[in-house]
Amino acid sequence: MLKKSVRAVAFCLLAAVVLSGCSQSPKVPSGGASETAATAATAGPVTEPATTEPAVTEPSAEPVTEPPAEPVTEQPEPATEDPEPVRYDEASRTYLVTGADGYESLIFPAAENAGLLQADDDEFTVIAELNLLRRNGIGIPDGLPAFLARCDSSLAFLRAYLRENLDGAYPEAADLPVKWQFRSSVQEGIKKSSALITLNSRRDLMHREFYYLTAVMEKGNIGWEQLGYAWYVSSILDPYSELQRIAVWDPASDEFYAPLLRSAGLDSGTLSPAQFRTFYDAVARYCFEHGLDHWGAICESSPVTAEPVYSRVGSNRTNSGDDELSAFMAASFVAWLDEQHGSAPLSRFVFGLNSFEEAFGTDYDTAFAAWKAQLIEQYPLP
């Protein structure tokens, strides 16, 4: 009995020691793993499973965690500033413009010896001698922002006009990048490849829109309707046309059709879009009276067959009217056709999608006679 009591007391003491150890934060033994194993061996077998969870180191109030591994990412390229939209290159005496969105807000630095402008846009390039721009009324450098804005806006207007009126027959060439060169060293005219339209002018800016419209038309079928349409759209319809800023007649002159223009109320050499219609009508009226015998400029007083860009070939020339209309007469006739029948039928005729009769519901001779009679009545000779 005594032995049993002793054993019971010893067991209770051992249990108290073990339980008191669980109530304290465990300490890592100084002897490491071997000392822990020895303690377990002397403790004797445990007849009942432990009622507590295995001893786990309690987290401290501020957990200590391993720092996360640095993510492996590609090193970014060093930040670069966008280039200035306008800079002046002293060596070439050139204003360089790149990547501009709002041309009118550009500021061009003063440069005493500046000689050239080069602007590179996604849609177009302009290379222009500054002296040529001055001769066309553009101040240097203050007038350059507005000039470039007109180049941009005019191209957008012409493309939108063609897209609206030709519907699914919009010419692919109309979306080609355009390169305008206004330089005395270039050969006047149009060059077109599958990747670029180049439009060159040696003396003035008045052909900027005219050349573009002519370039997108079918080569080999450019006669009175195409040339008249190009002049009509570029000078009367396009609000950004350079031609509306250039004097096209002398109000003090008594030569040719000048008295007709004064009788119609025009008193300025530069014309608004509505006045351009009057201008073309007066030229045509004068031509009906005096014929196409080269009394003035080719576009005024010579058949369209004399125009450098004329290219009617083969059967297209038969009874076409090319011999009885100058380019400015054709512009007056085209404006009349638009007024009578609308811009979509006119555009489809000009781009060869419909014949004259299909587009306007009448034949060429009948329409021509009606237009001529109206001009003779509207513009009596002084």
C-alpha positions as CSV (number, residue, x, y, z in Angstrom):
1,M,0.0,0.0,0.0
2,L,2.8,2.4,0.8
3,K,4.6,1.6,-2.5
4,K,1.4,2.4,-4.3
5,S,1.1,5.8,-2.5
6,V,4.7,6.6,-3.2
7,R,4.2,5.8,-6.9
8,A,1.1,8.0,-7.0
9,V,2.8,10.9,-5.4
10,A,5.8,10.6,-7.8
11,F,3.5,10.4,-10.8
12,C,1.6,13.6,-9.6
13,L,4.9,15.4,-9.2
14,L,6.0,14.4,-12.7
15,A,2.7,15.5,-14.2
16,A,3.0,18.9,-12.4
17,V,6.4,19.5,-13.8
18,V,5.3,18.6,-17.4
19,L,2.2,20.8,-17.2
20,S,4.2,23.7,-15.8
21,G,6.5,23.5,-18.8
22,C,3.6,23.7,-21.3
23,S,2.3,26.8,-19.6
24,Q,5.5,28.7,-20.4
25,S,6.8,29.8,-23.7
26,P,9.0,27.0,-24.9
27,K,12.7,27.6,-25.1
28,V,15.1,26.2,-27.7
29,P,17.3,23.9,-25.7
30,S,21.0,24.8,-25.7
31,G,21.9,21.3,-26.6
32,G,20.1,21.3,-29.9
33,A,18.4,18.3,-31.3
34,S,20.4,15.6,-29.4
35,E,19.5,17.0,-26.0
36,T,15.8,17.0,-26.9
37,A,16.0,13.4,-28.0
38,A,17.6,12.4,-24.6
39,T,14.9,14.1,-22.6
40,A,12.3,12.2,-24.6
41,A,14.0,8.9,-23.9
42,T,14.0,9.3,-20.1
43,A,10.4,10.5,-19.8
44,G,9.0,7.0,-20.2
45,P,6.2,5.8,-22.4
46,V,3.0,7.9,-22.5
47,T,-0.1,5.7,-22.1
48,E,-2.7,8.3,-23.2
49,P,-2.5,10.6,-26.2
50,A,-1.7,14.2,-25.4
51,T,-4.7,16.4,-25.1
52,T,-2.9,19.5,-26.3
53,E,-1.8,20.4,-29.8
54,P,1.8,19.8,-30.6
55,A,4.0,22.5,-29.3
56,V,4.2,25.3,-31.8
57,T,6.2,28.5,-31.3
58,E,3.8,31.2,-30.7
59,P,4.0,34.2,-33.0
60,S,5.4,37.3,-31.4
61,A,3.4,40.5,-31.5
62,E,5.3,41.6,-34.6
63,P,5.8,38.6,-36.7
64,V,9.2,38.3,-38.2
65,T,8.9,37.1,-41.8
66,E,11.4,36.6,-44.5
67,P,11.4,39.5,-47.0
68,P,9.7,38.5,-50.3
69,A,11.9,37.7,-53.1
70,E,12.4,40.7,-55.5
71,P,10.3,40.1,-58.7
72,V,12.3,39.6,-61.8
73,T,11.2,42.2,-64.2
74,E,12.7,43.7,-67.3
75,Q,14.4,46.9,-66.6
76,P,12.4,49.8,-68.2
77,E,14.0,51.9,-70.9
78,P,15.3,55.2,-69.5
79,A,12.6,57.8,-69.8
80,T,13.1,60.1,-72.8
81,E,11.4,63.4,-73.3
82,D,9.3,63.9,-76.5
83,P,11.2,66.0,-79.0
84,E,10.2,69.6,-79.4
85,P,7.6,69.9,-82.2
86,V,9.5,72.8,-83.7
87,R,13.2,73.3,-83.8
88,Y,15.5,75.3,-86.0
89,D,18.5,73.7,-87.6
90,E,21.1,76.4,-88.1
91,A,23.3,74.3,-90.4
92,S,20.6,73.8,-93.0
93,R,18.7,77.0,-92.2
94,T,15.5,74.9,-91.8
95,Y,12.5,75.0,-89.5
96,L,11.8,71.3,-88.6
97,V,8.3,70.3,-87.4
98,T,7.6,66.8,-86.3
99,G,4.7,65.0,-84.6
100,A,2.5,68.1,-84.1
101,D,-1.3,67.7,-83.4
102,G,-2.4,71.3,-83.0
103,Y,-0.4,73.2,-85.7
104,E,-2.0,76.6,-84.9
105,S,-0.5,76.5,-81.4
106,L,3.1,76.0,-82.6
107,I,5.6,78.6,-81.8
108,F,8.4,79.2,-84.3
109,P,11.6,80.8,-83.0
110,A,12.9,83.8,-84.8
111,A,15.7,82.9,-87.1
112,E,17.4,85.6,-89.2
113,N,18.7,83.4,-92.0
114,A,15.9,80.8,-92.1
115,G,15.3,79.6,-95.7
116,L,13.2,76.4,-95.6
117,L,10.3,74.7,-93.8
118,Q,10.0,71.0,-93.4
119,A,7.0,69.5,-91.6
120,D,6.6,65.7,-91.2
121,D,3.1,64.5,-90.2
122,D,1.7,61.0,-90.4
123,E,-0.6,62.0,-93.2
124,F,1.6,64.5,-95.1
125,T,5.0,66.2,-95.5
126,V,5.4,69.8,-96.5
127,I,8.8,71.2,-97.8
128,A,8.6,74.8,-98.7
129,E,11.0,77.6,-99.4
130,L,10.2,80.5,-97.1
131,N,10.6,83.1,-99.8
132,L,8.0,81.3,-101.9
133,L,5.6,81.4,-98.9
134,R,6.3,85.1,-98.4
135,R,5.4,85.8,-102.0
136,N,2.1,84.0,-101.3
137,G,1.3,86.3,-98.3
138,I,2.4,84.0,-95.5
139,G,4.4,85.8,-92.8
140,I,7.6,84.2,-91.5
141,P,7.6,82.8,-88.9
142,D,4.3,83.9,-87.5
143,G,2.2,82.7,-90.4
144,L,3.7,79.2,-90.5
145,P,1.4,77.6,-87.8
146,A,-1.8,78.7,-89.6
147,F,-0.4,77.5,-93.0
148,L,0.4,74.1,-91.7
149,A,-3.0,73.9,-90.0
150,R,-4.6,74.6,-93.4
151,C,-2.6,71.9,-95.1
152,D,-3.8,69.4,-92.4
153,S,-7.5,70.6,-92.4
154,S,-7.7,70.8,-96.2
155,L,-6.5,67.3,-96.7
156,A,-9.0,66.0,-94.1
157,F,-11.8,67.9,-95.7
158,L,-11.1,66.6,-99.3
159,R,-10.9,63.0,-98.1
160,A,-14.2,63.4,-96.1
161,Y,-15.9,64.9,-99.1
162,L,-14.8,62.1,-101.5
163,R,-15.8,59.4,-98.9
164,E,-19.2,60.9,-98.4
165,N,-20.1,61.3,-102.1
166,L,-18.4,58.2,-103.6
167,D,-19.7,55.9,-100.9
168,G,-18.1,52.4,-101.5
169,A,-16.2,53.7,-104.6
170,Y,-13.9,55.9,-102.6
171,P,-10.5,55.7,-104.4
172,E,-7.7,54.0,-102.4
173,A,-5.2,56.5,-103.6
174,A,-7.0,59.2,-101.6
175,D,-5.6,57.8,-98.4
176,L,-2.0,57.7,-99.6
177,P,0.4,60.0,-97.7
178,V,1.0,63.2,-99.5
179,K,4.2,65.1,-100.0
180,W,3.8,68.8,-101.0
181,Q,6.9,70.5,-102.2
182,F,6.8,74.3,-102.8
183,R,10.3,74.9,-104.2
184,S,11.8,76.6,-107.2
185,S,14.0,73.5,-107.9
186,V,11.2,71.0,-108.4
187,Q,9.5,70.1,-111.6
188,E,5.9,71.3,-111.6
189,G,3.3,68.6,-111.4
190,I,2.2,65.3,-109.9
191,K,4.1,62.1,-109.1
192,K,2.2,59.1,-107.8
193,S,3.4,55.7,-106.6
194,S,1.7,52.9,-104.7
195,A,3.0,54.4,-101.5
196,L,3.1,58.2,-101.9
197,I,1.6,61.1,-103.8
198,T,4.1,63.9,-104.5
199,L,2.7,67.3,-105.5
200,N,5.2,69.9,-106.7
201,S,4.7,73.6,-107.3
202,R,7.5,76.0,-108.3
203,R,5.7,79.4,-108.0
204,D,2.6,79.4,-105.8
205,L,0.3,77.5,-103.5
206,M,-2.8,77.7,-105.6
207,H,-2.4,74.1,-106.9
208,R,-2.2,72.4,-103.5
209,E,-5.7,71.0,-103.4
210,F,-6.1,70.9,-107.2
211,Y,-3.1,68.6,-107.7
212,Y,-4.3,66.3,-104.9
213,L,-7.7,65.8,-106.4
214,T,-6.3,65.3,-109.8
215,A,-3.8,62.7,-108.4
216,V,-6.5,60.5,-107.0
217,M,-8.4,60.3,-110.3
218,E,-8.0,57.6,-112.9
219,K,-5.0,58.2,-115.1
220,G,-5.9,58.2,-118.7
221,N,-9.3,59.7,-118.1
222,I,-8.7,63.3,-117.0
223,G,-10.7,65.7,-119.1
224,W,-13.1,68.6,-118.6
225,E,-15.2,67.1,-115.9
226,Q,-12.2,66.0,-113.8
227,L,-10.3,69.3,-114.2
228,G,-13.5,71.4,-113.6
229,Y,-14.3,69.3,-110.5
230,A,-10.8,69.7,-109.1
231,W,-11.0,73.5,-109.4
232,Y,-14.6,73.6,-108.2
233,V,-14.1,71.5,-105.0
234,S,-10.7,73.0,-104.2
235,S,-11.7,76.7,-104.5
236,I,-15.5,76.8,-103.8
237,L,-16.1,74.0,-101.4
238,D,-12.9,73.6,-99.4
239,P,-12.9,76.2,-96.7
240,Y,-9.1,75.7,-96.1
241,S,-8.0,76.3,-99.6
242,E,-5.0,78.4,-100.2
243,L,-6.6,79.7,-103.4
244,Q,-9.0,81.7,-101.3
245,R,-6.1,83.7,-99.9
246,I,-4.4,84.5,-103.3
247,A,-5.5,87.4,-105.6
248,V,-6.8,85.9,-108.8
249,W,-7.7,89.1,-110.7
250,D,-7.0,92.8,-110.6
251,P,-10.1,94.9,-109.6
252,A,-8.5,98.0,-111.3
253,S,-8.1,96.2,-114.7
254,D,-10.4,96.6,-117.7
255,E,-9.0,93.6,-119.5
256,F,-10.9,90.5,-120.3
257,Y,-13.6,89.5,-117.8
258,A,-12.7,92.1,-115.1
259,P,-15.6,94.5,-116.1
260,L,-18.0,91.5,-115.7
261,L,-16.7,90.8,-112.2
262,R,-17.2,94.4,-111.2
263,S,-20.7,94.4,-112.6
264,A,-21.4,91.4,-110.4
265,G,-20.2,93.3,-107.4
266,L,-16.7,92.0,-106.9
267,D,-14.2,94.6,-105.7
268,S,-11.3,92.5,-104.3
269,G,-8.7,90.3,-105.9
270,T,-9.0,87.7,-103.2
271,L,-12.3,85.8,-103.3
272,S,-14.6,84.0,-100.9
273,P,-16.0,80.6,-101.9
274,A,-19.3,82.2,-103.2
275,Q,-17.3,84.8,-105.1
276,F,-15.3,82.1,-106.8
277,R,-18.5,80.8,-108.3
278,T,-19.1,84.2,-109.8
279,F,-15.5,84.3,-111.0
280,Y,-15.8,81.1,-112.9
281,D,-19.1,82.1,-114.4
282,A,-17.7,85.4,-115.6
283,V,-14.8,83.7,-117.2
284,A,-17.1,81.3,-119.0
285,R,-19.4,84.1,-120.1
286,Y,-16.4,85.9,-121.6
287,C,-15.3,82.8,-123.4
288,F,-18.7,82.4,-125.0
289,E,-18.3,85.8,-126.4
290,H,-14.6,85.7,-127.4
291,G,-13.8,82.1,-127.9
292,L,-10.9,79.9,-126.7
293,D,-8.2,81.5,-128.6
294,H,-5.5,81.8,-125.9
295,W,-6.2,85.4,-124.9
296,G,-5.3,84.7,-121.3
297,A,-3.9,81.9,-119.1
298,I,-4.4,78.4,-120.3
299,C,-6.9,77.6,-117.5
300,E,-9.0,80.6,-118.6
301,S,-8.8,80.7,-122.4
302,S,-7.6,77.4,-123.8
303,P,-9.3,74.1,-124.2
304,V,-8.6,71.6,-121.4
305,T,-6.6,69.6,-124.0
306,A,-3.8,72.2,-123.5
307,E,-3.6,71.5,-119.8
308,P,-0.4,69.7,-118.7
309,V,-2.4,67.3,-116.5
310,Y,-4.9,66.5,-119.3
311,S,-4.8,62.7,-120.1
312,R,-8.0,61.7,-121.9
313,V,-7.1,58.8,-124.1
314,G,-8.7,56.4,-126.6
315,S,-12.5,56.3,-126.9
316,N,-12.9,58.5,-123.9
317,R,-12.1,61.5,-126.1
318,T,-15.0,61.0,-128.5
319,N,-17.6,63.8,-128.2
320,S,-16.3,64.5,-124.7
321,G,-16.6,68.3,-124.8
322,D,-12.9,68.7,-124.1
323,D,-12.4,71.0,-127.1
324,E,-15.1,73.5,-126.1
325,L,-14.4,74.1,-122.5
326,S,-11.4,75.7,-120.7
327,A,-10.7,74.5,-117.1
328,F,-12.4,77.5,-115.6
329,M,-15.4,77.1,-117.9
330,A,-15.5,73.5,-116.8
331,A,-15.5,74.6,-113.1
332,S,-18.5,76.8,-113.8
333,F,-20.3,74.0,-115.6
334,V,-19.5,71.5,-112.8
335,A,-20.8,74.0,-110.2
336,W,-24.1,74.2,-112.2
337,L,-24.4,70.4,-112.4
338,D,-23.9,70.2,-108.7
339,E,-26.5,72.9,-108.1
340,Q,-29.0,71.1,-110.4
341,H,-28.4,67.5,-109.5
342,G,-26.4,67.2,-106.3
343,S,-22.8,66.3,-105.3
344,A,-23.1,62.5,-105.2
345,P,-24.3,62.1,-108.8
346,L,-21.7,64.7,-109.9
347,S,-18.9,62.8,-108.1
348,R,-19.9,59.4,-109.5
349,F,-19.9,60.9,-113.0
350,V,-16.5,62.6,-112.5
351,F,-14.9,59.4,-111.2
352,G,-16.3,57.3,-114.1
353,L,-18.9,55.3,-112.1
354,N,-21.8,56.6,-114.1
355,S,-22.2,58.0,-117.6
356,F,-23.5,61.6,-118.0
357,E,-27.0,60.4,-118.8
358,E,-27.0,57.9,-115.8
359,A,-25.8,60.6,-113.4
360,F,-28.0,63.5,-114.5
361,G,-30.9,62.0,-116.4
362,T,-30.2,64.1,-119.5
363,D,-27.6,64.2,-122.3
364,Y,-24.5,66.4,-122.4
365,D,-25.7,68.7,-125.2
366,T,-29.0,69.5,-123.5
367,A,-27.3,70.3,-120.1
368,F,-24.6,72.3,-121.8
369,A,-27.1,74.5,-123.6
370,A,-29.1,75.1,-120.5
371,W,-26.0,76.2,-118.5
372,K,-24.9,78.5,-121.3
373,A,-28.3,80.2,-121.6
374,Q,-28.3,80.8,-117.9
375,L,-24.9,82.5,-117.9
376,I,-25.7,84.7,-120.9
377,E,-28.9,85.9,-119.2
378,Q,-27.2,86.4,-115.8
379,Y,-24.1,88.2,-117.0
380,P,-24.9,90.7,-119.7
381,L,-21.9,92.2,-121.3
382,P,-21.1,95.8,-120.2
